Amino acid sequence: MTSSTPLTTPDGRYIVVRGRLWRCTNPELPEPERQAWVERLMRARRDVAQAKRTQDPQAQREARDRVDEAKRALGERGPVWWTDGAPDYTRCMARNTPYAAWYREVETARG
């Protein structure tokens, strides 16, 4: 793992950013579809930033809606993409979830 590679839970469901869990993209998405949605997501995020710079609330709302649409299509928001009935821990601190022991071990190993 490099410094630019996010820490990912052993089951591949989440990345950990500053101790918080964020849902990963659905690994079952075909690569061309995933890439197309990632491109739309990045374009929408740039549009959010531009709308903030120009102080255009309507453009900002529209761009944020496109961010949400892309994140849902990628499986990062909305219904979970796994099928075993496990709950969604998105936005939870890893230390407060069933991943707590794993996270402690990883943090200890990383120093």
Phi and psi in degrees as a GROMACS rama.xvg file:
@    title "Ramachandran Plot"
@    xaxis  label "Phi"
@    yaxis  label "Psi"
@TYPE xy
-94.6745  172.627  THR-2
-65.3141  -22.2998  SER-3
-90.8542  -9.02204  SER-4
-87.4465  121.321  THR-5
-70.2995  149.003  PRO-6
-67.9762  127.502  LEU-7
-119.531  138.296  THR-8
-62.3892  154.316  THR-9
-56.9462  -29.3269  PRO-10
-86.7536  -1.83141  ASP-11
75.2769  12.8205  GLY-12
-85.9844  -26.8968  ARG-13
-137.671  152.775  TYR-14
-104.031  159.342  ILE-15
-115.027  122.92  VAL-16
-124.25  116.392  VAL-17
49.2297  42.4272  ARG-18
83.4462  -2.75853  GLY-19
-106.702  142.584  ARG-20
-86.8669  135.625  LEU-21
-131.287  130.312  TRP-22
-62.9583  136.431  ARG-23
-79.8751  164.548  CYS-24
-64.32  145.479  THR-25
-60.534  117.808  ASN-26
-70.5433  -10.5837  PRO-27
-84.6401  -7.56152  GLU-28
-66.4426  132.774  LEU-29
-60.8448  142.321  PRO-30
-54.466  -45.0087  GLU-31
-61.1471  -38.599  PRO-32
-67.6874  -44.1095  GLU-33
-58.3302  -47.9091  ARG-34
-62.4483  -40.5506  GLN-35
-63.1196  -41.7924  ALA-36
-69.8656  -36.8324  TRP-37
-62.5959  -42.6373  VAL-38
-62.0311  -42.5788  GLU-39
-63.6943  -39.9574  ARG-40
-61.371  -47.8851  LEU-41
-63.9918  -40.5441  MET-42
-63.3698  -43.1824  ARG-43
-64.8357  -38.8787  ALA-44
-64.7411  -39.3387  ARG-45
-63.6192  -38.9068  ARG-46
-66.4217  -35.41  ASP-47
-60.585  -47.8469  VAL-48
-60.9666  -43.342  ALA-49
-63.2484  -42.6573  GLN-50
-64.2558  -35.6082  ALA-51
-65.3477  -43.9645  LYS-52
-61.3984  -38.5977  ARG-53
-91.185  1.03931  THR-54
54.0251  50.9532  GLN-55
-111.369  94.7022  ASP-56
-62.4865  -34.976  PRO-57
-65.8688  -46.6469  GLN-58
-63.8212  -37.7415  ALA-59
-64.1387  -44.2785  GLN-60
-61.3591  -44.6594  ARG-61
-63.949  -41.8286  GLU-62
-66.8955  -41.8392  ALA-63
-62.3733  -37.0055  ARG-64
-63.688  -37.3627  ASP-65
-70.589  -33.7927  ARG-66
-61.2613  -47.7605  VAL-67
-61.1827  -44.1628  ASP-68
-58.1745  -45.8923  GLU-69
-66.2787  -43.3739  ALA-70
-64.5643  -35.6748  LYS-71
-67.8122  -42.5442  ARG-72
-63.5112  -32.9701  ALA-73
-78.7693  -12.4056  LEU-74
89.2581  8.18695  GLY-75
-83.8729  -13.9147  GLU-76
-137.53  168.69  ARG-77
80.2777  -156.284  GLY-78
-60.2958  144.207  PRO-79
-67.439  154.374  VAL-80
-93.5623  -11.6095  TRP-81
-86.0577  160.703  TRP-82
-120.326  10.5096  THR-83
-92.0255  6.37906  ASP-84
83.624  0.188266  GLY-85
-64.755  142.062  ALA-86
-70.5245  166.504  PRO-87
-94.9823  123.58  ASP-88
-106.064  19.4583  TYR-89
-55.2032  135.585  THR-90
78.146  -4.28199  ARG-91
-81.8703  149.765  CYS-92
-70.3441  131.875  MET-93
-54.7556  -36.5382  ALA-94
-66.121  -14.8007  ARG-95
-106.488  19.5408  ASN-96
-128.073  176.087  THR-97
-61.8533  -9.74638  PRO-98
-86.5349  1.71705  TYR-99
-55.7417  -49.6555  ALA-100
-63.7305  -44.8871  ALA-101
-58.7996  -46.3119  TRP-102
-63.3377  -41.7719  TYR-103
-58.8389  -44.775  ARG-104
-61.2508  -45.6483  GLU-105
-63.7878  -45.3641  VAL-106
-63.5238  -38.1744  GLU-107
-65.3025  -43.2322  THR-108
-66.6258  -33.0233  ALA-109
-76.4413  -17.849  ARG-110
